[in-house]
Amino acid sequence: MKNSQRWSGASISCRLEWRPSRWLVATLSLITLLAAFAVISSDLPSIIAWPLAVLAMGYGTWQVRKERHRPRVALFFPGNDLPVTVDGVAVHAMEVEWRGPLAFASWRGSDGRMQRLAWWPDTLPARSRRELRLAASGAEAARRPRAMAP
């Protein structure tokens, strides 16, 4: 058959780029404003409420700025027994978890520290989400020990 799809026995590989989410930045900005408003509209005396509201605005603004300026990260799931790479560096214990449309990746870097990324729906389109789900499940299956000898 000329137009039939060819199925390959090769493993699924996935190349993704993580970038900061605009939705997350907008949500953090809204929470910052609401926190300041909540402190001001509470029953605290004005002499305590206003400095606390300014402190909440400052901390929230710092968090928004920090999130917005996080560098982009390139991930590659090779789809076989090779380790996953993050920005070209092999990582250990890569795990991908799902919470609805959100994807969370965590791994141990070369320095042994845990690192995490979260993809929001605005940063991970449906096609890339499917690729990540397949590649991550393939990598997970490759890490599991076999129940029986081959």
N, C-alpha and C positions, 0 to 999 in steps of 0.2 A: 504494500500500500504506500503510495507516494506521499500522502499528506498525514499519515499517522505519526503520533508522537513517539519518539524513541525514549525508552526508559533506560536510565543508566544505573549501574550498580555503584557508582561513585557516591561518596558522602556529600551531604549538603553543606556548603560553606556559605558564610554570611559576612558581609562587610557593611558596617554601620558607622554613622557619625553621630555622636551625642552633642547637643548644643543646649544652652539654657532655654527654658520654656518661657514664652511670653505670658502664658496663662498663669504660671507660678509667680512671676514677677508682679503681675496685676493683682493676684490674690494677696500676696504679701503686702503690697501697697494699700489695699483696702483694709486689711487687718491692722496695719499701722495706724491708719486714720481712725478706725473704730476703737482701737485701744486708747488713743488719746481722748476721744470723745467720751468713752466710758469712764475714764478717770475724772474728767472734768464734771460730768453729770452725776457723779457719785456724791455721797454725803460727806466726803472728806472736806476739811476746812480748805479754803482757797489757798492759804499759804503752803499747804502740802500738795494739793491737787494740781496746781499749775506747773510747779517744777517736775512733778511726777509725769505729767502729760508731755512736757518737753523732753524728758528722759525717754519716754516710750516712743515718741516721734523720732528722736535721734537714733535709738537702737534699731527701730524698724527701718529707717532709711539706710542705716549701715547694712542691715541684712539684705535689703532690696538691691543695693549697689553691689554687694558681694556676690549675690546670685546672678545678677545681670552680667557681671564681668568675668564669670568663670570661663576658662578656656575650653574650646571644643576638644572632643576626645574621639579618636578613631579606634573602633573595635573590630577585630577580625576573628570570626569563629571558623577555623579551618575545616571542621566537619569530620575529622578523623582523630587518630590518637595524638596528634600534635596539640600543644597547649594553645589556649586562646591568647591573643596578643592585644594589648592596649597601648596605642601609640607606638607600635613596633616592638614593645617589650613583652616577653612571655610572662603570664601571670598564673597563679595557682589558685585552686579552689574557687573557680568562677561559678556563681550560682545566679540564675535568673528566676525571679518570682513575679507572679502576676496578681494584680488586684483590679479586676475589671479591665478597663482600657489602659491602666498604668502598668509599666514594666519597671522592675527594680533589679539592678545588677549589683552584685557584691563580689569582691575578690581580695586576695592577698597579693600585695605588690612585691616587688623584689626586696624591699626593706622589711617585709613581714607585717606591715600595717594593713588593716582592713580599709578598703576604699569602696565607695558606693556611688551609683548613678541612678537617676530616676528619669524615665521617659514619660512625658505627658502626651496626651493625644495630639497636641499641636506640633510635637517634635518627632513623632513616629507614625507615619502614614500606615494605612491598613496593610499595604503590600509588604512594607518593611517589618511590620508587627508579625505577620505570618512567617516571614523569613527568619526572624529572631526566634520565634516560638519553635520552629522546626530545627534550627541549628542548635539552640540551647538544649532541646530535648535529646538531640543526637549526641551532644557532648556529654550530657548527663548519663545517657545509656552506656557510653563508652567507658565512663569512670566506674560504673557499678561492677563489682566482682561477679564472675560467673557462678551460677549455682552448682553447675556440674562441670566436670572436665570435658573438653571437646572430643 
